[in-house]
Amino acid sequence: MPRITAASVAEHVAQQRAAVFDAAIGLFVAEGYANVSMGEIAAEVGLARNSLYRYFPDKAHILLEWFRDELPRQAAHSAERLGLAGTPTERIGRWALDQLDYAHRPEHELMVALPELLGGADEATRAELAAAHRDLLAPLEAALVDAGITDADDRRVVAELIGGLVLAAGRCEANGPDHLARARMTAAIEGLVAPAAH
């Protein structure tokens, strides 16, 4: 029987599971989700590969747990940023810049693996992640209402366009912050939002 250093078997299992999770996320960030195997995760934690399956059946379940934690945290952060003082246009512009800053954080790389995770997910998991993504955009939609964009279809289109601008600016920043891309993105967002705000 393996040696247990925790106060109870349940506590030991929780500690081991947390160690597996942390090691896997670290490897996913450093090497890319697709490039990490369950064997590498086991080696990082110091477990036999077959022991790893006691905690997670596969690496997709590890990533799914990370998404379940990260998406609500990002939604709360977005709501906080969009709730700061300023006109709706200023608040949305700051939010977009914040999204670009997040794109430069190492854990953002895990967001890139979401389509791969969704491809193998069951219907309930896909629905859960879709709902979490909608929650992520809800603060932006609320700010657009504040800007005077009250028609739901119009608001959806503007939110999608703003999201597209952030993604395009992110591509321009592949090698680090790009002041021109940020300035152009901000100006484009002002053009989308400001007319409705007056």
C-alpha positions in Angstrom: 0.0 0.0 0.0 1.4 3.5 -0.8 2.7 5.6 2.0 0.2 8.2 3.1 1.6 11.4 4.6 -1.8 13.2 5.1 -4.0 13.0 8.1 -6.5 10.7 6.3 -6.8 8.8 3.1 -9.3 11.3 1.8 -6.9 14.2 2.5 -4.1 12.2 0.8 -6.2 11.7 -2.3 -7.1 15.4 -2.4 -3.5 16.4 -2.1 -2.4 14.0 -4.8 -5.2 15.1 -7.1 -4.2 18.8 -6.6 -0.6 17.9 -7.3 -1.5 16.1 -10.6 -3.7 19.1 -11.6 -1.1 21.7 -10.9 1.6 19.7 -12.6 -0.6 19.1 -15.7 -1.5 22.8 -16.0 2.1 23.8 -15.7 3.1 21.4 -18.5 0.1 22.5 -20.7 1.2 26.1 -20.3 4.9 25.4 -20.9 4.6 22.8 -23.7 1.1 23.2 -25.2 -1.8 21.0 -24.3 -1.5 18.8 -27.5 2.2 18.1 -26.7 1.7 16.7 -23.2 1.0 13.1 -22.5 -0.5 11.5 -19.4 2.9 9.7 -19.0 4.7 13.1 -18.8 2.2 14.3 -16.2 2.8 11.2 -14.1 6.5 11.6 -14.3 6.2 15.3 -13.3 4.3 14.3 -10.1 6.4 11.2 -9.5 3.6 8.7 -9.9 3.3 5.6 -12.0 1.2 6.3 -15.0 -1.5 3.8 -14.0 -1.7 5.6 -10.6 -2.5 8.8 -12.4 -5.8 7.4 -13.7 -7.1 7.3 -10.1 -7.3 11.1 -10.2 -8.2 11.9 -13.8 -9.3 9.6 -16.6 -7.4 11.6 -19.3 -5.9 15.0 -19.8 -9.1 16.5 -21.3 -10.7 16.1 -17.8 -7.8 18.1 -16.3 -8.2 20.9 -18.8 -12.0 20.9 -18.4 -11.6 21.4 -14.6 -9.3 24.3 -15.3 -11.9 25.9 -17.7 -14.6 25.4 -15.0 -12.5 27.5 -12.7 -11.0 30.0 -15.1 -14.0 31.1 -17.1 -16.1 32.3 -14.1 -13.0 34.0 -12.8 -12.5 35.8 -16.1 -16.2 36.7 -16.2 -16.0 38.3 -12.7 -12.8 40.2 -13.8 -14.5 41.5 -16.9 -17.5 42.6 -14.9 -15.2 44.4 -12.5 -13.3 46.1 -15.3 -16.5 47.1 -17.2 -18.0 48.4 -13.9 -15.3 51.0 -13.3 -16.0 54.8 -13.7 -16.1 56.3 -17.2 -18.3 56.5 -20.2 -19.4 53.2 -21.7 -17.0 53.7 -24.6 -14.1 54.3 -22.2 -15.0 51.3 -20.1 -15.3 49.0 -23.2 -12.0 50.3 -24.5 -10.3 49.5 -21.2 -11.8 46.1 -21.2 -10.5 45.4 -24.7 -7.0 46.4 -23.7 -7.3 44.2 -20.6 -8.2 41.3 -22.8 -5.1 41.9 -24.9 -3.0 41.9 -21.7 -4.6 38.6 -20.7 -3.6 37.1 -24.1 0.1 37.6 -23.1 -0.3 35.6 -19.9 1.0 32.0 -20.1 -2.3 30.5 -19.1 -4.1 32.1 -22.0 -2.4 29.4 -24.1 -4.8 27.0 -22.6 -7.7 28.9 -24.1 -6.3 27.9 -27.5 -7.0 24.2 -26.6 -10.8 24.8 -26.0 -11.8 23.8 -29.6 -9.8 20.6 -29.2 -11.5 19.9 -25.9 -14.9 20.6 -27.3 -14.4 18.3 -30.2 -14.3 15.3 -27.9 -16.7 16.5 -25.3 -20.2 15.1 -24.7 -23.3 17.2 -25.3 -23.7 18.3 -21.6 -20.0 19.4 -21.4 -20.3 21.4 -24.7 -23.5 23.1 -23.4 -21.8 23.9 -20.1 -18.8 25.5 -21.7 -21.0 27.4 -24.2 -23.0 28.8 -21.2 -19.7 29.8 -19.5 -18.6 31.6 -22.6 -21.9 33.5 -22.7 -21.4 34.4 -19.1 -17.9 35.7 -20.1 -19.5 38.0 -22.6 -22.4 39.1 -20.4 -20.5 42.1 -18.8 -19.6 43.4 -22.3 -23.2 43.1 -23.4 -24.4 45.0 -20.3 -21.9 47.8 -21.1 -23.2 48.0 -24.6 -26.7 48.5 -23.2 -25.3 51.3 -21.1 -23.9 52.7 -24.4 -27.5 52.8 -25.8 -27.4 49.6 -27.9 -30.7 48.2 -26.6 -31.6 46.0 -29.6 -30.5 42.5 -28.8 -29.5 41.6 -32.4 -27.6 44.9 -32.8 -25.8 44.3 -29.4 -24.8 40.8 -30.4 -23.3 42.0 -33.7 -21.4 44.8 -32.0 -20.1 42.4 -29.3 -19.0 40.0 -32.0 -17.3 42.8 -33.9 -15.5 44.0 -30.7 -14.4 40.4 -30.0 -13.1 40.1 -33.5 -11.1 43.4 -33.1 -9.6 42.1 -29.9 -8.6 38.8 -31.6 -7.1 40.6 -34.6 -5.1 43.0 -32.3 -3.9 39.9 -30.4 -2.6 38.4 -33.7 -0.7 41.7 -34.3 0.8 41.3 -30.8 2.2 37.8 -31.4 5.7 39.2 -30.5 4.6 41.5 -27.7 2.5 44.6 -27.3 1.9 46.6 -30.4 0.9 50.2 -29.7 -0.3 50.9 -33.2 -2.6 47.8 -33.1 -3.9 48.9 -29.7 -4.6 52.5 -30.9 -6.4 51.3 -34.0 -8.4 48.7 -32.1 -9.5 51.4 -29.5 -10.4 53.8 -32.3 -12.5 51.1 -34.1 -14.3 50.3 -30.8 -15.1 54.0 -30.3 -16.5 54.0 -33.8 -18.8 51.1 -33.1 -19.9 52.2 -29.6 -19.7 56.0 -29.4 -22.5 56.8 -31.9 -25.0 54.8 -29.8 -23.7 56.4 -26.6 -24.7 60.0 -27.7 
